[in-house]
């Protein structure tokens, strides 16, 4: 039996943050989320599927790390900085950062609860340059060929500046190191499971992490008929 922690919001949105919260205020804000125990019994899984599951849990941790990167470019540096503060206030800040996956309070209109960061979560997260406006993006896209436009507006690219000029970068290049690790883990999990549909999906999704073409693996996921049902990787939402 495995126990997985989860946090669920239990109160409505509160007024916008006017100042950096102190310890008491951070504890009040954190208390709006209720710890929930999620239990799963893996005893019915075959030994090969249990081994595959262990690989997929490791892969999920890499996805968590990658999500922090996508949410804001400064997340990892700030997480490391917060982790060095062992005071009660420092620990409270670290905990609330992890709940929100960044320095903005989701229940307070994404207002910053830490100093030294943008006052509100950047609207484009880390998928676009923080200083880029919607108008600038649209004007740039209007200059592109149809193929380039599809890439720039696609689900699996980020927009970056290079010498002041905008350009699209596929996930497979932008997150190459993380996606190579994920691809290896999914191939290893596929080699372990004896379920044909799971094996197919995992191999195709592992290949998609490197090719940036997710169509075949999306189709394979819809055909999944296995004791393990996993969703991993980017989705249009």
N, C-alpha and C positions, 0 to 999 in steps of 0.2 A: 504493500500500500504506500502510495506517495501522497504527500500533502503539499499543495501548491498555494502560496499566499496570493491574495488578490485584494484590490482596494476598490470600493464602490462609493461614488458620491452620494451623500444622504441629505444634503441641505441645498436650498436654492442659492442662486448667485447673490453675493453681498456687494455693497457699494465699492467703487473703485478705490484702489490703494493710494493713499496720499503720501505716505512716508514708508521707509523701509521698516518692516515689522520687527518688533523686539521678540524676545523668547516667548512671552506669554501670548502675544498675538499669533506667532507662528504655530504654537501648539493649538490655539483655537482654530486656526485655519486648517491644520492637519486633521483635527478632530471631526471635520466635515466629511471625512472619508472613513468608512467602516471596514476594518480588516475582515475578510471573508475566507474561510477555509474551503478549498476545492479539493475533493478527494477523488482518486482514480485507482482502480484495482487492476493491476497488470498481470495478475496470476493466470488469467485465461490465455494470455499471449504465448505463442510458441517461443522456445529459446532463441531461435533466429530473429524473430520479430522483437523480442526484448532487447537483443543486442542492437538491432537497427534503431529502436527507439532511443537508446542511449546516444547514438550518433546524432539523431535528430534534435535531442535536447541540447547538445553542444552547438549544433547549427543555430538553434533558436537564440542562444546567447550571442552569437555573432550578429544575428539580425537585430537584437536589442542594441548592440553597439553601433551598428550601421544606422539605425533609426535616430540615435542621438546626433550623428553626423548630419543626417538629412534635416533634422529639426532646426538646428542652428549651428553655424560654423564655429562658434566659440564654446560649444557645450563641453567638449572633452577637456579643454584647458580649465574651464571653470569647475568641472566635476573634480579634477585633480586638486585644484586649489581648495575647494570646500572640504575635501577629504583630509586635508592636513590640519584643519581646525578642530581640535578635540574638546573644545569648550561645549557646554550645553547648548549655547546659541549656534555654534558651528554645526553640531550634530543635527539640530532642528532644521537648519538651512539645508543641509545635505539630504535629509529625509524628504523635505518638501520639494526639493529639486527633483528627486527621483520619482516622487508621485506625479509630478507635472512633466517629467522628462525635459526640464529646462528651467530657466529662471523667471518664468511667467506663470501666474496663477490662473489656471483654466476656469476656475469658478468665479474669477473676478475680471472677466473680459480680457484675459491674457495680459494683465498689467504686471509689470516687473515687481518682484518682492525682494530683489537684491540690487545693490548699487553697482554702478559701472557697466550696465547693460542697457540696450535700447529700452525706452519706457514701456513699449508694447512689443509683443512678439512680431517679428517681421512678417508681413502678409505673405511673402513668397517663400517663407522658411529659408532653407539653404538650397533650394532648387534654382533660385535666381539671385543675381547680385542684389544686395540689400538696398543699394542706392538707385536701382533701376525702377522707372515708373512704368505703368501699364502702357502709356502712350509711346514711350521709347521702344518698348517691346513690339508693339503693333507696327510702328513705323519701320523697325528693322525687319520684321517678318514680311512686310509688303515688298521688300527688295529681294526676297529669296525666290529661288525656283520652286516648283511644286514639291519636288522631292525634299529639298532643304526645309521647306515650310512644314511638311509632315514630320520631319525629324525634330524641328524646333518646338512644335506644338504637341509632340508625342508624349506618351506616358512614361517612357523609359529613357529620358534624357534630362540633363540639367543644362542651364544656361550660364556661361561664364564670360568674363571679359579677358581679352588678350590684346595688350597694346591699346586698350581703350575700345576695342571692337568686340561686339557680342558674337558668340558662336555656341553651337550646341555640342554637348559632350555626352556620349552614351554612358549609361550606368556601368557597362562592362569595362569602360576605361576609367571613369571617375572613381569607381570603387573597386578597382581591379584586385587589390590585395585581399580585401574581405571576400569578394565574390569567388576568387580562386580557392580560398579556404572552404567556402560553402560548397562549391562544386565538388571538391575532393570528399567532403563529409557525406554529401548526398550520394555520390557514386559508391562510397564504402557502405552506406546504409542499404543501397539497392543490391549490392552483392550479398548482403546478409539475409534479407527477407526472401521467403519462398513464395510470396504472393505475386503473381504475374503482373496485375494491374498496378500495384504499388511499385514494383521494380521498374516498370515502364515509366511511370510518372517521375520517380526520383531521378532516373537516368536522363530523361528529357529536360527536367528542370535544372539539373546540374549542368547540362550542355547550354541551356538558355542563359544561365548566369554569365557564361563566357561569350556567347554569340549575340546577346541582347535581343534575341528573337524568341518571344515567349508563347507564340501561338500554339505550337505543337504540344507543349507541356500544359497549357491551359485546357486543351481538348482532352489530354490524358487525365487531367485532374477530374474533369466531369465524368469520365469513364471509371473512376476509381471505385473498386469494390474490394475493400481490404479491412482487416481488423484495426489498422492504424489509418486515420484520416488526417492528413496534414495539409495545411495551407502555409506556404512559405514563399517569400519573394514579393515583387511589386504587384499591385492591383490598380485598376483604373480609379478606385476610390481614394 
